[in-house]
Structure formats: C-alpha cells, structure tokens
C-alpha cells in the first residue's frame, strides 16, 4: 500500500511539474516561421487562461505549417498530458523523438514526459524504463 502511495505522489508531482512547463513563456523560439510563432504564442496565452483545448487547436494549426518540428510535437504532448490523455501524450512525445535527431536534451525531455504518462496509467515498469532512457540521454 505504501508503494502505491509513493507512486501516486510521484505521479501527482510529475503532473504538476509538467503542467507548469506547458508552453513555457520565455523559452527559445520553436520556429523561425512568424505564423508558427504567432500560433505558439496564442497557445501559450490559451494555456495560461486554462483553455487547454484551444491551446491544443493552436498547436495543431502550427503543426500543419511545420509537421516535422519536434518542439511542436512535444508541446502538444505536454498539453495532452495535462488534459489527462496519457496514451496520446506518450504517442506524441514518441513522435517528437522521431524528428528530434541528435537533440539529446529534447529527446530526454520527451522520455521524461513518456515516463509521466506511463506513471499516470499505472505502468510502473514502463515508467522506470522511460526514466532510464531519459537519464541515459542526460549523461
């Protein structure tokens, strides 16, 4: 029972931290395309106003302009994690990794996001495996 409580507490902490990180203001630009930047800024405002479904729609519009942009896939994954759509968040973070190339920091962040999604679904073995992949990339 205590182990379950620890997993639940860990999940809640991860969820709260990821919610704080959704569409973080002040981060480096995710694109050089002005239309994409406008849509990302719009999504940031919507996320701040707790209009997460609108923020998802804004990021999806940005993705139509730059479908291979791994940062947009990650932002969408973070939003879905915050919305509680854990399977979709994991899938989107994995898709971000397919476009991340040699960006180890982005790939590690995606694996941490995947770990949080797996923890939320009660998959402790999957969570540990994803966390290990993130740690490996962070070395």
C-alpha positions as CSV (number, residue, x, y, z in Angstrom):
1,X,0.0,0.0,0.0
2,X,2.8,2.4,0.9
3,X,4.5,1.7,-2.5
4,X,1.2,2.6,-4.3
5,X,1.1,5.8,-2.3
6,X,4.6,6.7,-3.3
7,X,3.7,6.1,-7.0
8,X,0.6,8.2,-6.7
9,X,2.6,11.0,-5.0
10,X,5.3,10.8,-7.7
11,X,2.7,10.9,-10.4
12,X,1.0,14.0,-8.9
13,X,4.3,15.7,-8.6
14,X,5.2,14.9,-12.2
15,X,1.8,16.1,-13.4
16,X,2.1,19.3,-11.5
17,X,5.6,20.0,-12.9
18,X,4.5,19.2,-16.4
19,X,1.5,21.5,-16.1
20,X,3.9,24.3,-15.1
21,X,6.0,23.5,-18.1
22,X,3.2,23.6,-20.6
23,X,4.1,26.1,-23.3
24,X,6.6,27.9,-21.1
25,X,6.9,31.6,-21.8
26,X,10.4,32.9,-22.4
27,X,11.8,29.8,-24.0
28,X,13.8,29.8,-27.2
29,X,11.7,30.1,-30.3
30,X,10.4,26.8,-31.6
31,X,10.5,28.1,-35.2
32,X,11.7,30.9,-37.4
33,X,8.3,30.9,-39.2
34,X,6.3,34.0,-38.0
35,X,3.0,32.3,-38.4
36,X,4.1,29.3,-36.3
37,X,5.5,31.7,-33.6
38,X,2.2,33.6,-33.6
39,X,0.2,30.3,-33.1
40,X,2.6,29.2,-30.4
41,X,2.2,32.5,-28.5
42,X,-1.6,32.2,-28.9
43,X,-1.4,28.7,-27.4
44,X,0.7,30.0,-24.5
45,X,-1.9,32.6,-23.7
46,X,-4.7,30.0,-24.0
47,X,-2.9,27.5,-21.8
48,X,-2.3,30.3,-19.2
49,X,-6.0,31.0,-19.3
50,X,-6.6,27.3,-18.7
51,X,-8.2,27.0,-22.2
52,X,-6.2,23.8,-22.9
53,X,-8.4,22.5,-25.8
54,X,-8.0,25.9,-27.6
55,X,-4.2,25.7,-26.9
56,X,-4.2,22.2,-28.5
57,X,-6.0,23.5,-31.6
58,X,-3.5,26.3,-31.9
59,X,-0.5,24.0,-31.7
60,X,-2.2,21.6,-34.2
61,X,-2.6,24.6,-36.6
62,X,1.1,25.3,-36.2
63,X,1.9,21.7,-36.9
64,X,0.1,21.9,-40.2
65,X,2.7,24.5,-41.2
66,X,5.7,22.6,-39.8
67,X,4.8,18.9,-39.4
68,X,8.4,17.9,-38.8
69,X,9.0,20.3,-36.0
70,X,9.8,18.2,-32.9
71,X,9.2,21.1,-30.5
72,X,5.6,21.4,-31.6
73,X,5.0,17.7,-31.1
74,X,6.4,18.0,-27.6
75,X,4.3,21.0,-26.8
76,X,1.2,19.0,-28.0
77,X,2.3,16.0,-25.9
78,X,2.6,18.2,-22.8
79,X,-0.9,19.6,-23.3
80,X,-2.4,16.2,-23.7
81,X,-0.6,15.0,-20.5
82,X,-2.1,18.0,-18.7
83,X,-5.5,17.2,-20.1
84,X,-5.2,13.6,-18.8
85,X,-4.9,11.9,-22.2
86,X,-1.9,9.9,-21.2
87,X,-1.8,7.5,-24.1
88,X,-2.0,10.3,-26.6
89,X,0.7,12.3,-24.7
90,X,3.0,9.3,-24.8
91,X,2.4,8.8,-28.6
92,X,3.0,12.5,-29.3
93,X,6.3,12.6,-27.3
94,X,7.5,9.5,-29.2
95,X,6.6,11.3,-32.4
96,X,8.7,14.3,-31.3
97,X,11.6,11.9,-30.7
98,X,11.4,10.7,-34.3
99,X,12.0,14.3,-35.5
100,X,14.4,15.3,-32.7
101,X,17.5,14.0,-34.4
102,X,20.6,14.5,-32.3
103,X,19.0,16.9,-29.8
104,X,19.7,14.8,-26.7
105,X,18.0,17.4,-24.4
106,X,14.8,17.3,-26.3
107,X,14.8,13.6,-26.6
108,X,15.5,13.3,-22.8
109,X,12.6,15.7,-22.1
110,X,10.3,13.6,-24.3
111,X,11.3,10.4,-22.4
112,X,10.6,12.1,-19.1
113,X,7.2,13.1,-20.5
114,X,6.6,9.4,-21.6
115,X,7.6,8.3,-18.1
116,X,5.0,10.6,-16.6
117,X,2.3,9.4,-19.0
118,X,3.1,5.7,-18.1
119,X,3.1,6.5,-14.4
120,X,-0.3,8.1,-14.8
121,X,-1.6,4.9,-16.4
122,X,-0.1,2.8,-13.6
123,X,2.6,1.2,-15.7
124,X,5.5,1.4,-13.2
125,X,7.8,-0.9,-15.2
126,X,7.2,1.3,-18.3
127,X,7.8,4.4,-16.3
128,X,11.1,3.2,-15.0
129,X,12.2,2.1,-18.4
130,X,11.4,5.6,-19.9
131,X,13.1,7.4,-16.9
132,X,16.2,5.3,-17.6
133,X,16.2,6.3,-21.2
134,X,15.9,9.9,-20.2
135,X,18.8,9.6,-17.7
136,X,20.9,7.9,-20.3
137,X,20.4,10.8,-22.7
138,X,21.2,13.3,-20.0
139,X,24.7,11.9,-19.4
